[in-house]
Amino acid sequence: MTTNGAQSRSPRNVRDYIRTIADFPREGILFRDVTTLFADARGFRMCVDQLLTPYAAEPIDKVVGLEARGFVLGGAVAHQLTVGFVPIRKKGKLPGGVLSEAYVLEYGEAVMEIHDDALKAGDRVLIVDDLLATGGTAAAAVRLCERLGARIVGCAFVIDLPDLGGRALLEGLGHEVFALTEFAGD
């Protein structure tokens, strides 16, 4: 199909929907923007379907999504799997009793929290987020879930930045990592 003499190309995989923004949030960074993926109905559907496919036959009790884009993805995956959704948020965002877990960032430290009654011992959970970089946030989420007695079925991401070591960190903790695409060298 052509439009004004130019051939149009329909995106065929999730990577085709991801926009790259140079020098954000600071110079030298290539930011992988999944909002363009979320905004396209076909791309978003493809992404959710592909994220849940490896786990469709697994017994899963809850999907855990990491703030903030993991909420969008995790909620959709939980809906498709017909299981509950549990958010893990930045410190101070959840009401009621919480468990907290500090983790190291490139330039400092942050804290993630989960409701202290969100999971029960033996719950099988799938952790979902948009991006796996250094793995600090995901590892904090793993530790929070395990502190509540949950068993991690897997950690699923749209994007893996393998050069930053997140996959190796999570696999070193004994957890399966699944990503739809990767951007090496970032």
C-alpha positions in Angstrom: 0.0 0.0 0.0 1.3 3.5 -0.8 0.3 6.9 0.5 1.4 10.0 -1.5 4.0 7.9 -3.3 5.6 6.5 -0.1 5.3 2.9 0.8 3.7 2.5 4.3 5.1 -0.2 6.5 3.0 -1.7 9.3 5.0 -2.5 12.4 5.4 -6.2 12.7 6.9 -6.6 16.2 6.9 -4.8 19.5 10.3 -3.2 18.8 8.8 -1.4 15.8 6.5 0.5 18.1 9.2 1.8 20.5 10.4 5.3 20.0 14.0 6.2 20.8 14.7 9.7 22.2 18.3 10.9 22.2 19.8 12.7 25.2 16.9 12.1 27.6 16.9 12.4 30.6 20.4 13.6 30.1 23.0 13.9 27.4 24.3 10.7 26.0 21.3 8.6 27.0 19.1 6.9 24.4 15.7 6.7 26.1 13.4 3.8 24.9 9.9 5.3 25.0 7.2 2.7 25.3 4.4 5.3 25.4 4.2 5.0 21.6 3.7 1.3 22.0 0.9 1.8 24.6 -0.8 4.4 22.4 -1.2 2.0 19.5 -4.1 -0.5 20.0 -2.5 -3.2 17.8 1.0 -2.7 19.3 -0.3 -2.7 22.9 -2.3 -5.9 22.3 0.7 -7.6 20.6 2.8 -6.6 23.6 0.4 -7.9 26.3 -0.2 -11.1 24.4 3.5 -11.8 23.9 4.3 -10.9 27.5 1.9 -13.5 28.9 2.4 -16.3 26.3 5.3 -18.0 28.1 3.3 -18.0 31.3 -0.2 -18.9 30.0 0.1 -22.6 31.1 1.7 -21.7 34.4 -0.3 -21.5 37.6 -0.1 -17.9 38.6 -1.9 -16.3 41.5 -0.9 -12.6 41.0 0.8 -10.4 38.6 3.1 -7.8 40.3 3.7 -4.5 38.4 6.4 -2.0 39.1 5.8 1.7 39.2 4.7 3.2 36.9 4.7 1.6 33.4 4.6 -1.8 35.0 1.1 -0.9 36.2 -0.1 -0.5 32.7 1.4 -3.7 31.5 0.9 -5.8 34.6 -2.8 -4.8 34.9 -3.4 -5.9 31.3 -1.5 -9.2 31.7 -3.3 -9.9 35.0 -6.6 -9.3 33.2 -5.8 -11.6 30.4 -4.6 -14.3 32.9 -7.7 -13.7 35.0 -5.6 -13.2 38.2 -5.2 -10.4 40.7 -2.8 -7.5 40.2 -0.4 -6.1 42.9 1.4 -2.8 42.6 4.9 -2.2 43.9 5.3 1.5 44.4 7.9 4.1 45.3 8.1 4.9 49.0 5.2 6.8 50.5 2.6 6.1 47.8 0.7 3.2 49.4 -1.7 3.6 52.2 -1.8 1.2 55.1 0.9 -1.3 56.2 3.8 -1.8 53.9 7.0 -3.6 53.5 9.9 -1.5 52.2 13.0 -2.5 50.3 15.9 -0.1 49.5 18.0 -0.5 46.4 20.9 1.3 44.8 20.4 3.6 41.8 23.2 4.9 39.5 23.4 8.1 41.6 21.9 7.2 45.0 19.3 5.0 46.6 15.6 4.5 46.4 12.9 2.5 48.2 10.1 0.4 46.9 7.1 -0.7 48.9 4.3 -3.3 48.8 1.3 -3.7 51.0 2.1 -6.1 53.8 -1.0 -8.2 53.0 -0.8 -8.1 49.1 0.6 -11.6 48.8 0.4 -14.7 50.9 2.8 -17.5 51.5 2.9 -19.8 48.5 1.4 -17.3 46.0 2.9 -17.8 42.6 3.7 -14.4 41.1 4.8 -13.0 37.7 6.7 -9.7 38.0 6.1 -7.3 35.0 7.7 -4.0 34.0 8.6 -2.2 30.8 12.4 -2.0 31.1 15.2 -4.1 32.6 18.4 -2.0 32.9 20.6 -2.5 36.0 18.0 -4.7 37.7 17.9 -2.8 41.0 14.2 -2.1 40.9 13.3 -5.6 39.8 15.6 -7.2 42.4 13.9 -5.1 45.1 10.5 -6.3 43.9 11.7 -9.9 44.0 12.9 -9.4 47.6 9.6 -7.8 48.6 7.6 -10.7 47.1 9.8 -13.3 48.7 9.6 -11.6 52.1 5.8 -12.1 51.9 6.4 -15.8 51.1 5.6 -15.6 47.4 7.2 -17.8 44.7 8.4 -15.9 41.6 7.3 -17.7 38.4 9.2 -15.3 36.2 10.2 -11.7 35.5 8.8 -10.3 32.2 9.9 -7.1 30.5 9.2 -5.4 27.2 12.8 -4.2 26.9 16.1 -5.6 28.2 19.3 -3.5 28.1 21.7 -6.5 28.5 24.8 -4.4 28.7 23.6 -2.9 32.0 23.5 -6.3 33.8 19.9 -6.6 35.0 19.2 -10.0 33.5 22.4 -11.4 35.0 21.4 -10.0 38.4 18.0 -11.5 38.4 19.2 -14.8 37.0 21.9 -14.8 39.6 19.1 -14.6 42.2 17.6 -17.7 40.6 14.8 -16.2 38.6 13.8 -16.6 34.9 13.9 -13.5 32.8 11.8 -13.0 29.7 12.0 -9.9 27.5 10.3 -9.1 24.2 13.2 -7.2 22.7 16.6 -5.9 23.7 18.7 -2.9 22.8 22.4 -3.8 23.2 25.0 -1.1 23.7 22.7 1.2 25.7 
